[in-house]
């Protein structure tokens, strides 16, 4: 059993072990850097817009300057 689990069998492809085409540097940066940043900004923007139009007094800007 130990012989069948040796690293030499890692060279043989198993069912479902079919790698796809390689990603270019631009595609990799877009997928793993730009897309999460854009998604974060969209979610943060939607949250800020929803909080601004909320009737909840804890989510709107309640700061008023002091007058004497």
C-alpha positions in Angstrom: 0.0 0.0 0.0 2.9 2.4 0.8 4.3 1.8 -2.7 1.1 3.0 -4.4 1.2 6.3 -2.5 4.7 7.2 -3.5 5.4 10.5 -5.4 6.1 8.6 -8.6 2.3 8.2 -9.1 1.8 11.9 -9.0 3.0 12.1 -12.7 0.0 10.0 -13.8 -3.2 12.1 -14.4 -6.3 11.0 -12.6 -9.9 11.4 -13.7 -10.8 15.1 -13.4 -7.2 16.2 -13.1 -7.2 18.1 -16.3 -5.6 21.6 -15.9 -7.0 24.4 -17.9 -5.1 27.0 -19.9 -2.7 29.3 -18.0 -3.7 32.8 -17.0 -1.6 35.7 -18.2 -0.2 38.2 -15.7 -3.0 40.7 -16.6 -5.7 38.2 -16.1 -4.3 37.1 -12.8 -4.0 40.6 -11.5 -7.5 41.4 -12.7 -9.0 38.3 -11.1 -7.2 38.3 -7.8 -6.4 42.0 -7.2 -8.7 44.3 -9.2 -12.0 42.3 -8.9 -11.9 42.0 -5.1 -11.2 45.8 -4.8 -14.0 46.7 -7.1 -16.4 44.3 -5.4 -15.4 45.8 -2.0 -16.0 49.3 -3.2 -19.4 48.4 -4.8 -20.6 46.8 -1.5 -19.3 49.6 0.6 -21.0 52.2 -1.7 -24.3 50.4 -1.6 -24.1 50.1 2.2 -23.4 53.8 2.6 -26.3 54.7 0.2 -28.7 52.4 2.1 -27.6 53.8 5.5 -28.1 57.4 4.3 -31.7 56.7 3.2 -32.5 54.7 6.3 -35.0 55.8 9.0 -32.8 54.4 11.7 -31.4 57.3 13.7 -28.2 55.4 14.4 -27.2 55.1 10.8 -27.6 58.7 9.6 -25.3 61.6 10.3 -26.6 63.2 13.5 -23.7 65.6 14.1 -24.9 69.1 14.4 -22.5 72.0 15.2 -23.0 73.6 18.6 -24.5 77.0 18.7 -24.2 79.4 21.6 
